[in-house]
């Protein structure tokens, strides 16, 4: 029984204590912090979109050259 306690119950108990401590320490962001995070996320989406757009713009002519322009 002590093996079961050591291998199963103690890690679960420690995980529960650590998880409850984390939830207690978390706070909701205020309006200023939320706006900053949303702005950074939006800028990241725009940058990734432009990168994908330019890769597609460059890929189309190269693909047409390699494939001979056949559709």
PyMOL Python script that loads the backbone (N, CA, C, O; Angstrom):
from pymol import cmd

cmd.read_pdbstr("""\
ATOM      1  N   UNK A   1       0.817  -1.194   0.000  1.00  0.00           N
ATOM      2  CA  UNK A   1       0.000   0.000   0.000  1.00  0.00           C
ATOM      3  C   UNK A   1       0.859   1.254   0.000  1.00  0.00           C
ATOM      4  O   UNK A   1       0.456   2.282  -0.545  1.00  0.00           O
ATOM      5  N   UNK A   2       2.039   1.181   0.607  1.00  0.00           N
ATOM      6  CA  UNK A   2       2.892   2.367   0.650  1.00  0.00           C
ATOM      7  C   UNK A   2       3.429   2.711  -0.735  1.00  0.00           C
ATOM      8  O   UNK A   2       3.677   3.881  -1.027  1.00  0.00           O
ATOM      9  N   UNK A   3       3.614   1.693  -1.602  1.00  0.00           N
ATOM     10  CA  UNK A   3       4.039   1.967  -2.972  1.00  0.00           C
ATOM     11  C   UNK A   3       2.967   2.742  -3.726  1.00  0.00           C
ATOM     12  O   UNK A   3       3.275   3.670  -4.473  1.00  0.00           O
ATOM     13  N   UNK A   4       1.716   2.362  -3.531  1.00  0.00           N
ATOM     14  CA  UNK A   4       0.610   3.066  -4.179  1.00  0.00           C
ATOM     15  C   UNK A   4       0.554   4.495  -3.670  1.00  0.00           C
ATOM     16  O   UNK A   4       0.333   5.427  -4.443  1.00  0.00           O
ATOM     17  N   UNK A   5       0.752   4.665  -2.392  1.00  0.00           N
ATOM     18  CA  UNK A   5       0.737   5.992  -1.794  1.00  0.00           C
ATOM     19  C   UNK A   5       1.869   6.839  -2.367  1.00  0.00           C
ATOM     20  O   UNK A   5       1.670   8.009  -2.693  1.00  0.00           O
ATOM     21  N   UNK A   6       3.047   6.253  -2.489  1.00  0.00           N
ATOM     22  CA  UNK A   6       4.204   6.986  -2.989  1.00  0.00           C
ATOM     23  C   UNK A   6       4.076   7.306  -4.469  1.00  0.00           C
ATOM     24  O   UNK A   6       4.461   8.393  -4.900  1.00  0.00           O
ATOM     25  N   UNK A   7       3.544   6.383  -5.250  1.00  0.00           N
ATOM     26  CA  UNK A   7       3.523   6.551  -6.701  1.00  0.00           C
ATOM     27  C   UNK A   7       2.275   7.262  -7.228  1.00  0.00           C
ATOM     28  O   UNK A   7       2.326   7.861  -8.302  1.00  0.00           O
ATOM     29  N   UNK A   8       1.165   7.210  -6.503  1.00  0.00           N
ATOM     30  CA  UNK A   8      -0.077   7.763  -7.038  1.00  0.00           C
ATOM     31  C   UNK A   8      -0.607   8.912  -6.192  1.00  0.00           C
ATOM     32  O   UNK A   8      -0.826  10.010  -6.705  1.00  0.00           O
ATOM     33  N   UNK A   9      -0.810   8.678  -4.933  1.00  0.00           N
ATOM     34  CA  UNK A   9      -1.519   9.648  -4.095  1.00  0.00           C
ATOM     35  C   UNK A   9      -0.670  10.882  -3.814  1.00  0.00           C
ATOM     36  O   UNK A   9      -1.180  12.000  -3.885  1.00  0.00           O
ATOM     37  N   UNK A  10       0.601  10.711  -3.499  1.00  0.00           N
ATOM     38  CA  UNK A  10       1.445  11.876  -3.207  1.00  0.00           C
ATOM     39  C   UNK A  10       1.605  12.809  -4.407  1.00  0.00           C
ATOM     40  O   UNK A  10       1.457  14.019  -4.240  1.00  0.00           O
ATOM     41  N   UNK A  11       1.904  12.300  -5.623  1.00  0.00           N
ATOM     42  CA  UNK A  11       1.987  13.221  -6.757  1.00  0.00           C
ATOM     43  C   UNK A  11       0.663  13.937  -7.050  1.00  0.00           C
ATOM     44  O   UNK A  11       0.664  15.120  -7.388  1.00  0.00           O
ATOM     45  N   UNK A  12      -0.465  13.227  -6.922  1.00  0.00           N
ATOM     46  CA  UNK A  12      -1.757  13.864  -7.144  1.00  0.00           C
ATOM     47  C   UNK A  12      -2.030  14.936  -6.096  1.00  0.00           C
ATOM     48  O   UNK A  12      -2.550  16.006  -6.411  1.00  0.00           O
ATOM     49  N   UNK A  13      -1.679  14.646  -4.866  1.00  0.00           N
ATOM     50  CA  UNK A  13      -1.862  15.624  -3.798  1.00  0.00           C
ATOM     51  C   UNK A  13      -0.999  16.859  -4.034  1.00  0.00           C
ATOM     52  O   UNK A  13      -1.462  17.985  -3.853  1.00  0.00           O
ATOM     53  N   UNK A  14       0.244  16.655  -4.435  1.00  0.00           N
ATOM     54  CA  UNK A  14       1.136  17.781  -4.724  1.00  0.00           C
ATOM     55  C   UNK A  14       0.627  18.585  -5.917  1.00  0.00           C
ATOM     56  O   UNK A  14       0.665  19.815  -5.896  1.00  0.00           O
ATOM     57  N   UNK A  15       0.150  17.899  -6.958  1.00  0.00           N
ATOM     58  CA  UNK A  15      -0.399  18.589  -8.117  1.00  0.00           C
ATOM     59  C   UNK A  15      -1.606  19.430  -7.725  1.00  0.00           C
ATOM     60  O   UNK A  15      -1.742  20.563  -8.188  1.00  0.00           O
ATOM     61  N   UNK A  16      -2.485  18.896  -6.879  1.00  0.00           N
ATOM     62  CA  UNK A  16      -3.663  19.640  -6.433  1.00  0.00           C
ATOM     63  C   UNK A  16      -3.254  20.889  -5.645  1.00  0.00           C
ATOM     64  O   UNK A  16      -3.817  21.964  -5.853  1.00  0.00           O
ATOM     65  N   UNK A  17      -2.290  20.753  -4.754  1.00  0.00           N
ATOM     66  CA  UNK A  17      -1.834  21.904  -3.961  1.00  0.00           C
ATOM     67  C   UNK A  17      -1.205  22.969  -4.852  1.00  0.00           C
ATOM     68  O   UNK A  17      -1.482  24.157  -4.691  1.00  0.00           O
ATOM     69  N   UNK A  18      -0.350  22.543  -5.803  1.00  0.00           N
ATOM     70  CA  UNK A  18       0.285  23.500  -6.709  1.00  0.00           C
ATOM     71  C   UNK A  18      -0.740  24.189  -7.610  1.00  0.00           C
ATOM     72  O   UNK A  18      -0.633  25.386  -7.877  1.00  0.00           O
ATOM     73  N   UNK A  19      -1.725  23.437  -8.074  1.00  0.00           N
ATOM     74  CA  UNK A  19      -2.748  24.011  -8.951  1.00  0.00           C
ATOM     75  C   UNK A  19      -3.606  25.016  -8.194  1.00  0.00           C
ATOM     76  O   UNK A  19      -3.910  26.089  -8.716  1.00  0.00           O
ATOM     77  N   UNK A  20      -3.992  24.683  -6.984  1.00  0.00           N
ATOM     78  CA  UNK A  20      -4.816  25.611  -6.211  1.00  0.00           C
ATOM     79  C   UNK A  20      -4.023  26.868  -5.864  1.00  0.00           C
ATOM     80  O   UNK A  20      -4.595  27.958  -5.836  1.00  0.00           O
ATOM     81  N   UNK A  21      -2.732  26.746  -5.601  1.00  0.00           N
ATOM     82  CA  UNK A  21      -1.892  27.910  -5.335  1.00  0.00           C
ATOM     83  C   UNK A  21      -1.814  28.808  -6.574  1.00  0.00           C
ATOM     84  O   UNK A  21      -1.881  30.032  -6.459  1.00  0.00           O
ATOM     85  N   UNK A  22      -1.675  28.206  -7.750  1.00  0.00           N
ATOM     86  CA  UNK A  22      -1.605  28.972  -8.988  1.00  0.00           C
ATOM     87  C   UNK A  22      -2.904  29.730  -9.242  1.00  0.00           C
ATOM     88  O   UNK A  22      -2.869  30.903  -9.616  1.00  0.00           O
ATOM     89  N   UNK A  23      -4.032  29.087  -9.046  1.00  0.00           N
ATOM     90  CA  UNK A  23      -5.318  29.740  -9.272  1.00  0.00           C
ATOM     91  C   UNK A  23      -5.514  30.897  -8.297  1.00  0.00           C
ATOM     92  O   UNK A  23      -6.074  31.928  -8.671  1.00  0.00           O
ATOM     93  N   UNK A  24      -5.066  30.746  -7.067  1.00  0.00           N
ATOM     94  CA  UNK A  24      -5.191  31.828  -6.093  1.00  0.00           C
ATOM     95  C   UNK A  24      -4.308  33.021  -6.451  1.00  0.00           C
ATOM     96  O   UNK A  24      -4.676  34.162  -6.172  1.00  0.00           O
ATOM     97  N   UNK A  25      -3.150  32.775  -7.064  1.00  0.00           N
ATOM     98  CA  UNK A  25      -2.218  33.851  -7.403  1.00  0.00           C
ATOM     99  C   UNK A  25      -2.607  34.585  -8.689  1.00  0.00           C
ATOM    100  O   UNK A  25      -2.175  35.718  -8.899  1.00  0.00           O
ATOM    101  N   UNK A  26      -3.415  33.961  -9.553  1.00  0.00           N
ATOM    102  CA  UNK A  26      -3.797  34.578 -10.818  1.00  0.00           C
ATOM    103  C   UNK A  26      -4.781  35.715 -10.575  1.00  0.00           C
ATOM    104  O   UNK A  26      -5.657  35.633  -9.713  1.00  0.00           O
ATOM    105  N   UNK A  27      -4.612  36.775 -11.357  1.00  0.00           N
ATOM    106  CA  UNK A  27      -5.533  37.902 -11.286  1.00  0.00           C
ATOM    107  C   UNK A  27      -6.000  38.249 -12.685  1.00  0.00           C
ATOM    108  O   UNK A  27      -5.319  37.961 -13.669  1.00  0.00           O
ATOM    109  N   UNK A  28      -7.174  38.874 -12.764  1.00  0.00           N
ATOM    110  CA  UNK A  28      -7.674  39.322 -14.058  1.00  0.00           C
ATOM    111  C   UNK A  28      -6.914  40.586 -14.452  1.00  0.00           C
ATOM    112  O   UNK A  28      -6.613  41.421 -13.599  1.00  0.00           O
ATOM    113  N   UNK A  29      -6.602  40.731 -15.744  1.00  0.00           N
ATOM    114  CA  UNK A  29      -5.906  41.952 -16.161  1.00  0.00           C
ATOM    115  C   UNK A  29      -6.839  43.158 -16.097  1.00  0.00           C
ATOM    116  O   UNK A  29      -8.041  43.037 -16.330  1.00  0.00           O
ATOM    117  N   UNK A  30      -6.275  44.317 -15.781  1.00  0.00           N
ATOM    118  CA  UNK A  30      -7.079  45.527 -15.819  1.00  0.00           C
ATOM    119  C   UNK A  30      -7.244  45.966 -17.275  1.00  0.00           C
ATOM    120  O   UNK A  30      -6.695  45.345 -18.185  1.00  0.00           O
ATOM    121  N   UNK A  31      -8.000  47.033 -17.482  1.00  0.00           N
ATOM    122  CA  UNK A  31      -8.323  47.456 -18.853  1.00  0.00           C
ATOM    123  C   UNK A  31      -7.064  47.830 -19.633  1.00  0.00           C
ATOM    124  O   UNK A  31      -6.947  47.496 -20.812  1.00  0.00           O
ATOM    125  N   UNK A  32      -6.134  48.512 -18.996  1.00  0.00           N
ATOM    126  CA  UNK A  32      -4.906  48.951 -19.677  1.00  0.00           C
ATOM    127  C   UNK A  32      -4.057  47.752 -20.099  1.00  0.00           C
ATOM    128  O   UNK A  32      -3.551  47.708 -21.220  1.00  0.00           O
ATOM    129  N   UNK A  33      -3.904  46.792 -19.208  1.00  0.00           N
ATOM    130  CA  UNK A  33      -3.110  45.602 -19.521  1.00  0.00           C
ATOM    131  C   UNK A  33      -3.783  44.765 -20.607  1.00  0.00           C
ATOM    132  O   UNK A  33      -3.112  44.242 -21.497  1.00  0.00           O
ATOM    133  N   UNK A  34      -5.107  44.640 -20.532  1.00  0.00           N
ATOM    134  CA  UNK A  34      -5.838  43.886 -21.551  1.00  0.00           C
ATOM    135  C   UNK A  34      -5.697  44.537 -22.920  1.00  0.00           C
ATOM    136  O   UNK A  34      -5.504  43.847 -23.922  1.00  0.00           O
ATOM    137  N   UNK A  35      -5.793  45.865 -22.966  1.00  0.00           N
ATOM    138  CA  UNK A  35      -5.656  46.578 -24.236  1.00  0.00           C
ATOM    139  C   UNK A  35      -4.262  46.381 -24.817  1.00  0.00           C
ATOM    140  O   UNK A  35      -4.113  46.209 -26.027  1.00  0.00           O
ATOM    141  N   UNK A  36      -3.245  46.406 -23.968  1.00  0.00           N
ATOM    142  CA  UNK A  36      -1.869  46.203 -24.434  1.00  0.00           C
ATOM    143  C   UNK A  36      -1.678  44.796 -24.995  1.00  0.00           C
ATOM    144  O   UNK A  36      -1.034  44.622 -26.030  1.00  0.00           O
ATOM    145  N   UNK A  37      -2.232  43.799 -24.320  1.00  0.00           N
ATOM    146  CA  UNK A  37      -2.115  42.418 -24.797  1.00  0.00           C
ATOM    147  C   UNK A  37      -2.882  42.245 -26.111  1.00  0.00           C
ATOM    148  O   UNK A  37      -2.396  41.593 -27.034  1.00  0.00           O
ATOM    149  N   UNK A  38      -4.084  42.832 -26.192  1.00  0.00           N
ATOM    150  CA  UNK A  38      -4.876  42.726 -27.417  1.00  0.00           C
ATOM    151  C   UNK A  38      -4.173  43.412 -28.581  1.00  0.00           C
ATOM    152  O   UNK A  38      -4.184  42.899 -29.700  1.00  0.00           O
ATOM    153  N   UNK A  39      -3.565  44.562 -28.329  1.00  0.00           N
ATOM    154  CA  UNK A  39      -2.836  45.272 -29.388  1.00  0.00           C
ATOM    155  C   UNK A  39      -1.648  44.438 -29.870  1.00  0.00           C
ATOM    156  O   UNK A  39      -1.423  44.319 -31.074  1.00  0.00           O
ATOM    157  N   UNK A  40      -0.895  43.866 -28.946  1.00  0.00           N
ATOM    158  CA  UNK A  40       0.258  43.048 -29.330  1.00  0.00           C
ATOM    159  C   UNK A  40      -0.183  41.822 -30.122  1.00  0.00           C
ATOM    160  O   UNK A  40       0.481  41.431 -31.082  1.00  0.00           O
ATOM    161  N   UNK A  41      -1.296  41.215 -29.726  1.00  0.00           N
ATOM    162  CA  UNK A  41      -1.808  40.063 -30.457  1.00  0.00           C
ATOM    163  C   UNK A  41      -2.253  40.451 -31.858  1.00  0.00           C
ATOM    164  O   UNK A  41      -1.987  39.729 -32.818  1.00  0.00           O
ATOM    165  N   UNK A  42      -2.930  41.588 -31.979  1.00  0.00           N
ATOM    166  CA  UNK A  42      -3.371  42.067 -33.287  1.00  0.00           C
ATOM    167  C   UNK A  42      -2.205  42.371 -34.209  1.00  0.00           C
ATOM    168  O   UNK A  42      -2.242  42.043 -35.395  1.00  0.00           O
ATOM    169  N   UNK A  43      -1.171  42.996 -33.666  1.00  0.00           N
ATOM    170  CA  UNK A  43       0.022  43.285 -34.471  1.00  0.00           C
ATOM    171  C   UNK A  43       0.677  41.983 -34.922  1.00  0.00           C
ATOM    172  O   UNK A  43       1.138  41.879 -36.059  1.00  0.00           O
ATOM    173  N   UNK A  44       0.717  41.003 -34.045  1.00  0.00           N
ATOM    174  CA  UNK A  44       1.282  39.703 -34.413  1.00  0.00           C
ATOM    175  C   UNK A  44       0.491  39.039 -35.532  1.00  0.00           C
ATOM    176  O   UNK A  44       1.075  38.475 -36.457  1.00  0.00           O
ATOM    177  N   UNK A  45      -0.840  39.104 -35.451  1.00  0.00           N
ATOM    178  CA  UNK A  45      -1.673  38.558 -36.521  1.00  0.00           C
ATOM    179  C   UNK A  45      -1.408  39.279 -37.837  1.00  0.00           C
ATOM    180  O   UNK A  45      -1.294  38.636 -38.880  1.00  0.00           O
ATOM    181  N   UNK A  46      -1.309  40.595 -37.801  1.00  0.00           N
ATOM    182  CA  UNK A  46      -1.045  41.350 -39.029  1.00  0.00           C
ATOM    183  C   UNK A  46       0.306  40.988 -39.637  1.00  0.00           C
ATOM    184  O   UNK A  46       0.418  40.805 -40.849  1.00  0.00           O
ATOM    185  N   UNK A  47       1.321  40.886 -38.797  1.00  0.00           N
ATOM    186  CA  UNK A  47       2.659  40.544 -39.302  1.00  0.00           C
ATOM    187  C   UNK A  47       2.645  39.159 -39.937  1.00  0.00           C
ATOM    188  O   UNK A  47       3.182  38.973 -41.029  1.00  0.00           O
ATOM    189  N   UNK A  48       2.035  38.186 -39.261  1.00  0.00           N
ATOM    190  CA  UNK A  48       1.978  36.837 -39.825  1.00  0.00           C
ATOM    191  C   UNK A  48       1.166  36.812 -41.118  1.00  0.00           C
ATOM    192  O   UNK A  48       1.501  36.076 -42.046  1.00  0.00           O
ATOM    193  N   UNK A  49       0.105  37.612 -41.183  1.00  0.00           N
ATOM    194  CA  UNK A  49      -0.693  37.684 -42.406  1.00  0.00           C
ATOM    195  C   UNK A  49       0.098  38.260 -43.568  1.00  0.00           C
ATOM    196  O   UNK A  49       0.032  37.746 -44.685  1.00  0.00           O
ATOM    197  N   UNK A  50       0.850  39.335 -43.306  1.00  0.00           N
ATOM    198  CA  UNK A  50       1.667  39.921 -44.367  1.00  0.00           C
ATOM    199  C   UNK A  50       2.763  38.962 -44.825  1.00  0.00           C
ATOM    200  O   UNK A  50       3.055  38.874 -46.017  1.00  0.00           O
ATOM    201  N   UNK A  51       3.363  38.249 -43.885  1.00  0.00           N
ATOM    202  CA  UNK A  51       4.389  37.280 -44.271  1.00  0.00           C
ATOM    203  C   UNK A  51       3.781  36.202 -45.170  1.00  0.00           C
ATOM    204  O   UNK A  51       4.363  35.853 -46.197  1.00  0.00           O
ATOM    205  N   UNK A  52       2.622  35.678 -44.791  1.00  0.00           N
ATOM    206  CA  UNK A  52       1.963  34.669 -45.616  1.00  0.00           C
ATOM    207  C   UNK A  52       1.574  35.215 -46.980  1.00  0.00           C
ATOM    208  O   UNK A  52       1.701  34.521 -47.989  1.00  0.00           O
ATOM    209  N   UNK A  53       1.098  36.464 -47.014  1.00  0.00           N
ATOM    210  CA  UNK A  53       0.709  37.089 -48.276  1.00  0.00           C
ATOM    211  C   UNK A  53       1.909  37.232 -49.206  1.00  0.00           C
ATOM    212  O   UNK A  53       1.824  36.904 -50.389  1.00  0.00           O
ATOM    213  N   UNK A  54       3.029  37.724 -48.671  1.00  0.00           N
ATOM    214  CA  UNK A  54       4.218  37.915 -49.511  1.00  0.00           C
ATOM    215  C   UNK A  54       4.820  36.593 -49.959  1.00  0.00           C
ATOM    216  O   UNK A  54       5.327  36.499 -51.077  1.00  0.00           O
ATOM    217  N   UNK A  55       4.776  35.582 -49.122  1.00  0.00           N
ATOM    218  CA  UNK A  55       5.258  34.264 -49.537  1.00  0.00           C
ATOM    219  C   UNK A  55       4.392  33.748 -50.679  1.00  0.00           C
ATOM    220  O   UNK A  55       4.917  33.186 -51.640  1.00  0.00           O
ATOM    221  N   UNK A  56       3.083  33.928 -50.592  1.00  0.00           N
ATOM    222  CA  UNK A  56       2.189  33.494 -51.665  1.00  0.00           C
ATOM    223  C   UNK A  56       2.442  34.301 -52.933  1.00  0.00           C
ATOM    224  O   UNK A  56       2.447  33.734 -54.026  1.00  0.00           O
ATOM    225  N   UNK A  57       2.654  35.618 -52.814  1.00  0.00           N
ATOM    226  CA  UNK A  57       2.926  36.468 -53.974  1.00  0.00           C
ATOM    227  C   UNK A  57       4.213  36.020 -54.672  1.00  0.00           C
ATOM    228  O   UNK A  57       4.274  36.010 -55.901  1.00  0.00           O
ATOM    229  N   UNK A  58       5.226  35.655 -53.910  1.00  0.00           N
ATOM    230  CA  UNK A  58       6.497  35.213 -54.489  1.00  0.00           C
ATOM    231  C   UNK A  58       6.352  33.792 -55.050  1.00  0.00           C
ATOM    232  O   UNK A  58       6.961  33.473 -56.071  1.00  0.00           O
ATOM    233  N   UNK A  59       5.570  32.950 -54.411  1.00  0.00           N
ATOM    234  CA  UNK A  59       5.446  31.549 -54.816  1.00  0.00           C
ATOM    235  C   UNK A  59       4.724  31.398 -56.152  1.00  0.00           C
ATOM    236  O   UNK A  59       5.086  30.524 -56.941  1.00  0.00           O
ATOM    237  N   UNK A  60       3.722  32.218 -56.427  1.00  0.00           N
ATOM    238  CA  UNK A  60       2.930  32.061 -57.652  1.00  0.00           C
ATOM    239  C   UNK A  60       3.786  32.216 -58.908  1.00  0.00           C
ATOM    240  O   UNK A  60       3.733  31.338 -59.770  1.00  0.00           O
ATOM    241  N   UNK A  61       4.578  33.293 -59.060  1.00  0.00           N
ATOM    242  CA  UNK A  61       5.407  33.392 -60.286  1.00  0.00           C
ATOM    243  C   UNK A  61       6.467  32.284 -60.399  1.00  0.00           C
ATOM    244  O   UNK A  61       6.733  31.780 -61.490  1.00  0.00           O
ATOM    245  N   UNK A  62       7.062  31.917 -59.268  1.00  0.00           N
ATOM    246  CA  UNK A  62       8.068  30.860 -59.309  1.00  0.00           C
ATOM    247  C   UNK A  62       7.420  29.549 -59.721  1.00  0.00           C
ATOM    248  O   UNK A  62       7.995  28.802 -60.512  1.00  0.00           O
ATOM    249  N   UNK A  63       6.252  29.261 -59.207  1.00  0.00           N
ATOM    250  CA  UNK A  63       5.542  28.039 -59.561  1.00  0.00           C
ATOM    251  C   UNK A  63       5.175  28.041 -61.053  1.00  0.00           C
ATOM    252  O   UNK A  63       5.284  27.013 -61.720  1.00  0.00           O
ATOM    253  N   UNK A  64       4.740  29.196 -61.572  1.00  0.00           N
ATOM    254  CA  UNK A  64       4.403  29.291 -62.986  1.00  0.00           C
ATOM    255  C   UNK A  64       5.636  29.084 -63.870  1.00  0.00           C
ATOM    256  O   UNK A  64       5.529  28.460 -64.926  1.00  0.00           O
ATOM    257  N   UNK A  65       6.782  29.585 -63.471  1.00  0.00           N
ATOM    258  CA  UNK A  65       8.007  29.392 -64.232  1.00  0.00           C
ATOM    259  C   UNK A  65       8.398  27.917 -64.230  1.00  0.00           C
ATOM    260  O   UNK A  65       8.740  27.363 -65.275  1.00  0.00           O
ATOM    261  N   UNK A  66       8.350  27.290 -63.076  1.00  0.00           N
ATOM    262  CA  UNK A  66       8.772  25.894 -62.970  1.00  0.00           C
ATOM    263  C   UNK A  66       7.800  24.939 -63.677  1.00  0.00           C
ATOM    264  O   UNK A  66       8.233  23.965 -64.292  1.00  0.00           O
ATOM    265  N   UNK A  67       6.520  25.206 -63.594  1.00  0.00           N
ATOM    266  CA  UNK A  67       5.527  24.308 -64.174  1.00  0.00           C
ATOM    267  C   UNK A  67       5.177  24.665 -65.613  1.00  0.00           C
ATOM    268  O   UNK A  67       4.400  23.950 -66.246  1.00  0.00           O
ATOM    269  N   UNK A  68       5.713  25.717 -66.129  1.00  0.00           N
ATOM    270  CA  UNK A  68       5.471  26.083 -67.517  1.00  0.00           C
ATOM    271  C   UNK A  68       4.188  26.833 -67.752  1.00  0.00           C
ATOM    272  O   UNK A  68       3.753  26.965 -68.896  1.00  0.00           O
ATOM    273  N   UNK A  69       3.566  27.333 -66.694  1.00  0.00           N
ATOM    274  CA  UNK A  69       2.358  28.132 -66.857  1.00  0.00           C
ATOM    275  C   UNK A  69       1.117  27.337 -67.143  1.00  0.00           C
ATOM    276  O   UNK A  69       0.076  27.939 -67.406  1.00  0.00           O
ATOM    277  N   UNK A  70       1.155  26.014 -67.108  1.00  0.00           N
ATOM    278  CA  UNK A  70      -0.042  25.214 -67.375  1.00  0.00           C
ATOM    279  C   UNK A  70      -0.917  25.169 -66.127  1.00  0.00           C
ATOM    280  O   UNK A  70      -0.420  25.071 -65.005  1.00  0.00           O
ATOM    281  N   UNK A  71      -2.193  25.240 -66.339  1.00  0.00           N
ATOM    282  CA  UNK A  71      -3.122  25.204 -65.206  1.00  0.00           C
ATOM    283  C   UNK A  71      -3.865  23.905 -65.176  1.00  0.00           C
ATOM    284  O   UNK A  71      -4.694  23.689 -64.293  1.00  0.00           O
TER     285      UNK A  71
END
""", "prot")
cmd.dss("prot")
cmd.show_as("cartoon", "prot")
cmd.util.cbc("prot")
cmd.orient("prot")
